[in-house]
Amino acid sequence: MDSFDETYSDLRKKKSDDKRNKKPKQDWLVAISAVQLVLAMLGVLLLLTVSKLSPVTFSSLKAEFESLMQKDISESKEVSLFAAGGEDEKYEATENVCFAPFDTTVNMIVPTQGRITSHFGYRYHPITGKFGIHNGTDIAAPEGTPIYAAFNGRVEEIGFNSIRGNYILVSHGGDTQTLYMHCSEILAPEDALVRQGEVIAKVGNTGYSTGPHLHFSILIGGKYCNPEWLIDDI
């Protein structure tokens, strides 16, 4: 019984010590909140003073603030690669992407084996340093690694340009397409019917690229969607 009382007493003491140790943290948070409140009040008083003493300056500040709040990140409907973080020549930053989750009735296979090095979404471009939307998923892999068709489909377009490098666009019906970029070699000819899992190209480092990888995009209704909703085994 004595040992039980001692143990119970030690536990009570530990809880009491814990409470004392937590108190300074709570006091610190209260102090920070108080400082923030005071600064906010000073800011309001400063604005009121400026509005009374210099109405012209206040109107100018108000107009600049409203302009900043209404400014779109894209600056214009169509911007080039050098004004965005994407990898397409012409790119509607706000209207040509969709962040909503989606699913398919047919399971997708991962188009190549490697590791994801850049995700879909906002980023700073690794070459230009510009902020914008990366409209696909980058999968790094050794040059020459096979690239597989993610679904059954028809090769809609193959080509090369300075941004995409060697690329292949496959149509899957239902207004769905997959795009494979920076390939070292394209194996499937245009208009060819391809089966899911068939090798259609090889990983490369062509176009605007910092190393061998596949830039993989999914388009639904002409909008870029996040491929990682369907990638779960890489």
C-alpha positions as CSV (number, residue, x, y, z in Angstrom):
1,M,0.0,0.0,0.0
2,D,2.8,2.4,0.9
3,S,4.5,1.7,-2.5
4,F,1.1,2.4,-4.2
5,D,0.8,5.7,-2.3
6,E,4.3,6.7,-3.3
7,T,3.7,5.8,-7.0
8,Y,0.4,7.7,-6.9
9,S,2.1,10.7,-5.3
10,D,4.9,10.7,-8.0
11,L,2.3,10.7,-10.7
12,R,0.4,13.6,-9.1
13,K,3.7,15.5,-8.8
14,K,4.6,14.8,-12.5
15,K,1.2,16.1,-13.7
16,S,1.6,19.2,-11.6
17,D,5.1,19.8,-13.0
18,D,3.8,19.3,-16.5
19,K,1.1,21.9,-16.0
20,R,3.7,24.4,-14.7
21,N,5.9,23.6,-17.7
22,K,3.0,24.3,-20.1
23,K,2.0,27.5,-18.5
24,P,4.9,29.6,-20.0
25,K,4.1,28.4,-23.5
26,Q,0.5,29.5,-23.0
27,D,1.6,32.8,-21.6
28,W,3.9,33.2,-24.6
29,L,1.1,32.6,-27.1
30,V,-1.1,35.1,-25.2
31,A,1.7,37.7,-25.4
32,I,2.1,37.1,-29.2
33,S,-1.6,37.5,-29.7
34,A,-1.7,40.7,-27.7
35,V,1.2,42.1,-29.8
36,Q,-0.6,41.2,-33.0
37,L,-3.7,42.9,-31.8
38,V,-1.9,46.0,-30.8
39,L,-0.1,46.2,-34.2
40,A,-3.4,45.7,-36.0
41,M,-5.0,48.5,-34.1
42,L,-2.0,50.7,-34.8
43,G,-2.4,49.9,-38.5
44,V,-6.0,50.9,-38.4
45,L,-5.3,54.1,-36.6
46,L,-2.5,54.9,-39.1
47,L,-4.9,54.4,-42.0
48,L,-7.5,56.6,-40.4
49,T,-4.9,59.3,-39.8
50,V,-3.8,59.2,-43.4
51,S,-7.3,59.3,-44.7
52,K,-8.0,62.4,-42.6
53,L,-4.6,64.2,-43.2
54,S,-4.0,63.2,-46.8
55,P,-7.1,61.9,-48.6
56,V,-5.2,61.8,-52.0
57,T,-2.6,59.4,-50.5
58,F,-5.2,57.3,-48.9
59,S,-7.2,57.0,-52.2
60,S,-3.9,56.0,-54.0
61,L,-3.1,53.3,-51.4
62,K,-6.7,52.0,-51.6
63,A,-6.6,51.8,-55.4
64,E,-3.3,49.9,-55.3
65,F,-4.6,47.4,-52.7
66,E,-7.7,46.7,-54.8
67,S,-5.6,46.2,-57.9
68,L,-3.4,43.7,-56.1
69,M,-6.4,41.8,-54.7
70,Q,-8.0,41.5,-58.2
71,K,-4.8,40.6,-60.0
72,D,-4.8,37.1,-61.6
73,I,-1.7,35.0,-61.2
74,S,-1.6,34.3,-64.9
75,E,-1.5,38.0,-65.9
76,S,-3.2,37.0,-69.2
77,K,-5.2,34.2,-70.6
78,E,-2.4,32.8,-72.7
79,V,1.2,32.8,-71.5
80,S,4.3,31.0,-72.7
81,L,6.5,28.6,-70.9
82,F,8.8,31.4,-69.8
83,A,6.0,33.0,-67.9
84,A,4.7,29.9,-66.2
85,G,5.8,26.7,-64.5
86,G,4.2,24.5,-67.1
87,E,5.7,22.6,-70.1
88,D,3.6,23.6,-73.0
89,E,4.1,26.3,-75.6
90,K,0.8,28.0,-75.1
91,Y,-1.0,27.5,-71.9
92,E,-4.1,28.9,-70.3
93,A,-3.1,28.9,-66.7
94,T,-6.6,29.4,-65.2
95,E,-8.8,27.7,-67.7
96,N,-6.8,24.8,-69.0
97,V,-6.3,22.8,-65.8
98,C,-8.6,21.0,-63.4
99,F,-7.6,20.2,-59.8
100,A,-10.8,18.2,-59.0
101,P,-10.3,14.5,-58.2
102,F,-11.4,12.0,-60.8
103,D,-11.6,8.3,-61.4
104,T,-11.8,5.9,-64.4
105,T,-13.8,2.7,-65.0
106,V,-10.6,1.1,-66.3
107,N,-7.6,0.9,-64.0
108,M,-4.6,2.8,-65.4
109,I,-1.2,1.4,-65.5
110,V,1.8,3.6,-64.6
111,P,3.4,4.6,-67.9
112,T,7.0,4.0,-66.8
113,Q,9.0,2.7,-63.8
114,G,10.8,5.3,-61.9
115,R,10.3,7.9,-59.2
116,I,8.2,11.0,-59.2
117,T,10.4,14.1,-59.1
118,S,7.8,16.8,-59.8
119,H,4.1,16.8,-59.0
120,F,1.1,18.3,-60.8
121,G,0.2,21.8,-59.6
122,Y,1.8,25.1,-58.8
123,R,5.6,25.2,-58.7
124,Y,8.7,27.2,-59.6
125,H,10.0,25.9,-62.9
126,P,13.4,24.2,-62.4
127,I,15.0,26.0,-65.4
128,T,13.2,29.4,-65.7
129,G,12.5,29.8,-62.0
130,K,9.0,31.2,-63.0
131,F,6.0,30.4,-60.9
132,G,3.1,28.6,-62.6
133,I,1.2,25.4,-63.0
134,H,3.0,22.1,-63.9
135,N,0.4,20.4,-66.0
136,G,1.6,16.8,-65.5
137,T,3.7,14.4,-63.3
138,D,7.4,14.0,-63.9
139,I,8.7,10.4,-63.5
140,A,12.5,10.2,-63.5
141,A,14.0,7.1,-65.1
142,P,17.2,6.1,-67.0
143,E,17.2,7.1,-70.6
144,G,15.8,4.3,-72.8
145,T,13.4,3.0,-70.1
146,P,10.2,1.8,-71.8
147,I,7.1,4.0,-71.8
148,Y,3.8,2.1,-71.8
149,A,0.3,3.2,-73.0
150,A,-1.7,4.0,-69.9
151,F,-4.9,2.8,-71.5
152,N,-6.1,1.3,-74.8
153,G,-6.2,3.9,-77.4
154,R,-5.2,5.5,-80.8
155,V,-2.0,7.5,-81.4
156,E,-3.5,10.9,-82.2
157,E,-0.3,12.8,-82.7
158,I,3.5,12.4,-82.5
159,G,6.0,15.2,-82.9
160,F,8.9,17.2,-81.7
161,N,9.3,20.8,-80.4
162,S,11.8,22.7,-78.3
163,I,9.6,22.5,-75.2
164,R,8.1,19.0,-75.3
165,G,11.0,17.3,-77.1
166,N,9.8,14.1,-78.7
167,Y,6.2,13.6,-77.6
168,I,3.3,11.3,-78.3
169,L,-0.4,12.0,-77.7
170,V,-2.8,9.1,-77.3
171,S,-6.6,9.4,-77.5
172,H,-8.7,7.0,-75.4
173,G,-12.2,7.9,-76.4
174,G,-14.7,9.8,-74.2
175,D,-12.7,13.0,-74.7
176,T,-9.7,11.6,-72.8
177,Q,-6.1,11.8,-73.9
178,T,-2.7,11.0,-72.4
179,L,0.5,12.9,-73.3
180,Y,4.0,11.6,-73.0
181,M,6.9,14.1,-73.3
182,H,10.7,14.3,-73.5
183,C,11.0,10.9,-75.1
184,S,14.3,9.7,-76.5
185,E,12.4,7.7,-79.2
186,I,8.8,7.3,-80.4
187,L,8.0,3.7,-81.3
188,A,4.2,3.8,-82.1
189,P,3.3,5.5,-85.4
190,E,0.5,8.1,-85.8
191,D,-3.0,6.6,-86.1
192,A,-1.8,3.3,-84.7
193,L,-4.1,1.4,-82.3
194,V,-2.3,0.6,-79.1
195,R,-3.1,-1.7,-76.2
196,Q,-2.8,-0.8,-72.6
197,G,0.8,-1.7,-71.5
198,E,2.2,-1.7,-75.0
199,V,5.6,0.1,-75.4
200,I,5.0,3.3,-77.3
201,A,8.1,5.3,-76.6
202,K,11.3,5.4,-74.5
203,V,12.3,7.8,-71.7
204,G,14.6,10.6,-72.8
205,N,15.9,14.0,-72.1
206,T,14.7,15.9,-75.2
207,G,13.2,19.4,-75.2
208,Y,13.1,21.6,-72.1
209,S,14.4,19.1,-69.6
210,T,16.9,18.9,-66.7
211,G,17.5,15.1,-67.0
212,P,16.0,11.9,-68.3
213,H,12.4,11.7,-67.3
214,L,8.8,11.2,-68.6
215,H,6.4,14.2,-68.3
216,F,3.0,12.4,-68.2
217,S,-0.2,14.4,-68.6
218,I,-3.9,13.4,-68.6
219,L,-6.4,15.6,-70.5
220,I,-10.1,15.2,-70.0
221,G,-12.3,17.5,-72.1
222,G,-9.2,19.4,-73.1
223,K,-8.2,20.2,-69.5
224,Y,-5.1,18.9,-67.8
225,C,-5.9,16.8,-64.7
226,N,-3.7,15.4,-62.0
227,P,-2.4,12.0,-63.0
228,E,-1.6,11.1,-59.4
229,W,-5.3,10.5,-58.7
230,L,-4.7,7.3,-60.7
231,I,-1.1,6.5,-59.7
232,D,-0.9,4.4,-56.6
233,D,1.9,2.0,-57.1
234,I,5.0,4.0,-57.9
